[in-house]
Amino acid sequence: MVNRLLLTMAVLCCVLASACAEIRTYDNAFTADDANSPNVRTFAAAPDALYGAVSRAIMMDNFRIEKDDGRALVAGKYFTDGDKTIALAISLTVKEAGNGKSTIYASAVQSVNKIRVRNEYFHLLIIPTPIKTSSQATRTKEEEKTIDDVAFYARLFKSVEKELAR
């Protein structure tokens, strides 16, 4: 009986200790290498010329510029799919790289929100009726992820190259 109690206590302590374990997702946060990163590209252009090409490329693809401070911008594009709203936000920064070159750093995030509607109906004693008394809509975030798709950034940089050539 005592052995069983000690075993139970030991198992309980192990469960509690493992519940306090720390998930260290930030350990791999700064592992990007500019040369191999799909969201960084260097162009043979002055920063101002490249920034103008970036803004035009973004607007040509129907993004709405939400913030613009002359060297960095945040733009968004919104889609609907039934009761889901998909928001694509992209942040672009242009930095001088020296020797007449400039580098674009891009980062995109996609979030999916769903609208849920809850209806309340009139009850006659305990019998529900089809008479709606109130309705409440709430928006819940289903998913949010950083876009790391190589093809996405390749299309972005191709669009910037096209605008830079103008």
C-alpha positions as CSV (number, residue, x, y, z in Angstrom):
1,M,0.0,0.0,0.0
2,V,2.8,2.4,0.9
3,N,4.7,1.5,-2.3
4,R,1.6,2.2,-4.3
5,L,1.2,5.6,-2.6
6,L,4.9,6.5,-3.2
7,L,4.6,5.4,-6.9
8,T,1.5,7.6,-7.3
9,M,3.2,10.6,-5.7
10,A,6.3,10.1,-7.9
11,V,4.2,9.9,-11.1
12,L,2.2,13.0,-10.0
13,C,5.4,14.9,-9.3
14,C,6.7,14.0,-12.8
15,V,3.5,15.1,-14.4
16,L,3.6,18.4,-12.6
17,A,7.2,19.0,-13.5
18,S,6.6,18.3,-17.1
19,A,3.7,20.7,-17.2
20,C,6.0,23.4,-16.2
21,A,8.4,22.7,-19.1
22,E,9.3,25.6,-21.2
23,I,8.8,25.7,-25.0
24,R,11.6,27.7,-26.5
25,T,10.4,28.6,-30.0
26,Y,12.5,31.7,-30.0
27,D,15.8,29.7,-30.1
28,N,15.6,29.5,-33.9
29,A,14.3,33.0,-34.4
30,F,17.5,34.6,-35.7
31,T,18.9,31.9,-38.0
32,A,18.3,33.7,-41.4
33,D,21.2,34.1,-43.8
34,D,20.6,37.0,-46.2
35,A,22.2,35.0,-49.1
36,N,19.8,32.1,-48.7
37,S,16.7,33.9,-47.4
38,P,13.8,33.9,-49.9
39,N,12.5,37.2,-48.6
40,V,15.6,39.3,-49.1
41,R,16.9,40.6,-52.4
42,T,19.5,43.1,-53.4
43,F,19.1,45.3,-56.5
44,A,21.5,47.6,-58.4
45,A,19.5,50.7,-57.7
46,A,19.6,53.7,-55.3
47,P,17.3,53.3,-52.2
48,D,14.9,56.0,-53.3
49,A,14.5,54.5,-56.8
50,L,14.0,51.0,-55.4
51,Y,11.5,52.3,-52.8
52,G,9.4,53.9,-55.5
53,A,9.5,50.7,-57.5
54,V,8.4,48.7,-54.4
55,S,5.5,51.0,-53.8
56,R,4.3,50.9,-57.4
57,A,4.7,47.1,-57.5
58,I,2.6,46.7,-54.4
59,M,-0.1,49.0,-55.7
60,M,-0.2,47.3,-59.1
61,D,-1.1,44.1,-57.3
62,N,-4.1,45.7,-55.5
63,F,-2.5,46.0,-52.1
64,R,-3.6,48.9,-50.0
65,I,-0.7,50.8,-48.4
66,E,-1.5,51.2,-44.7
67,K,1.7,52.7,-43.5
68,D,4.5,54.4,-45.4
69,D,7.4,56.3,-43.9
70,G,9.7,56.7,-46.9
71,R,11.9,53.6,-46.4
72,A,9.5,51.1,-45.0
73,L,5.9,50.3,-45.8
74,V,3.1,48.0,-44.6
75,A,0.5,46.9,-47.1
76,G,-2.5,44.7,-46.9
77,K,-4.8,42.8,-49.2
78,Y,-8.1,41.2,-48.2
79,F,-10.1,38.3,-49.5
80,T,-13.4,36.6,-48.6
81,D,-14.2,33.0,-48.8
82,G,-17.7,32.3,-47.6
83,D,-17.7,33.2,-43.9
84,K,-14.0,33.6,-43.8
85,T,-11.9,36.7,-44.2
86,I,-8.3,36.3,-45.3
87,A,-5.9,39.1,-44.6
88,L,-2.5,39.2,-46.2
89,A,-0.2,41.8,-44.7
90,I,3.3,42.5,-46.1
91,S,6.0,44.6,-44.6
92,L,8.8,45.9,-46.8
93,T,11.9,47.7,-45.9
94,V,14.6,49.2,-48.2
95,K,18.1,49.6,-46.9
96,E,21.2,50.9,-48.7
97,A,23.7,48.1,-49.4
98,G,26.6,50.2,-50.7
99,N,28.2,50.5,-54.2
100,G,24.9,51.9,-55.6
101,K,22.9,48.9,-54.4
102,S,19.9,48.5,-52.2
103,T,18.3,45.6,-50.4
104,I,14.6,44.8,-49.9
105,Y,13.6,42.9,-46.7
106,A,10.1,41.6,-47.0
107,S,7.9,39.8,-44.5
108,A,4.4,38.6,-45.0
109,V,1.7,37.3,-42.7
110,Q,-1.6,35.7,-43.6
111,S,-4.4,35.5,-41.1
112,V,-7.8,33.8,-41.5
113,N,-10.8,35.1,-39.5
114,K,-14.2,33.4,-39.4
115,I,-17.4,35.1,-38.5
116,R,-19.6,33.0,-36.3
117,V,-23.3,33.9,-35.7
118,R,-25.2,32.8,-32.7
119,N,-29.0,33.1,-32.8
120,E,-31.3,33.0,-29.8
121,Y,-34.9,32.0,-30.3
122,F,-38.1,32.6,-28.3
123,H,-39.2,29.7,-26.1
124,L,-42.8,29.0,-25.2
125,L,-42.3,27.4,-21.9
126,I,-39.8,24.8,-22.8
127,I,-40.7,24.5,-26.5
128,P,-38.4,26.5,-28.9
129,T,-40.1,28.5,-31.6
130,P,-38.8,29.7,-35.0
131,I,-39.0,33.3,-33.7
132,K,-35.6,34.8,-33.5
133,T,-35.1,37.1,-30.5
134,S,-31.5,38.1,-31.0
135,S,-28.4,37.5,-33.1
136,Q,-24.8,38.0,-32.1
137,A,-21.9,37.8,-34.5
138,T,-18.3,37.3,-33.4
139,R,-15.1,37.2,-35.3
140,T,-12.6,34.6,-34.3
141,K,-9.1,34.1,-35.6
142,E,-8.7,30.6,-37.0
143,E,-5.1,30.8,-38.2
144,E,-2.2,33.2,-38.5
145,K,1.1,32.2,-40.1
146,T,4.2,33.8,-41.5
147,I,4.6,33.2,-45.3
148,D,7.8,31.5,-46.1
149,D,6.9,30.4,-49.6
150,V,9.8,31.0,-52.0
151,A,7.5,31.4,-55.0
152,F,5.5,34.2,-53.3
153,Y,8.6,36.3,-52.7
154,A,10.0,35.5,-56.2
155,R,6.8,36.9,-57.7
156,L,7.1,39.9,-55.5
157,F,10.7,40.6,-56.5
158,K,9.9,40.0,-60.1
159,S,7.2,42.6,-59.9
160,V,9.6,45.0,-58.3
161,E,12.2,44.4,-61.1
162,K,9.5,45.1,-63.7
163,E,8.7,48.4,-62.0
164,L,12.3,49.3,-61.5
165,A,12.9,48.9,-65.3
166,R,10.2,51.6,-66.0
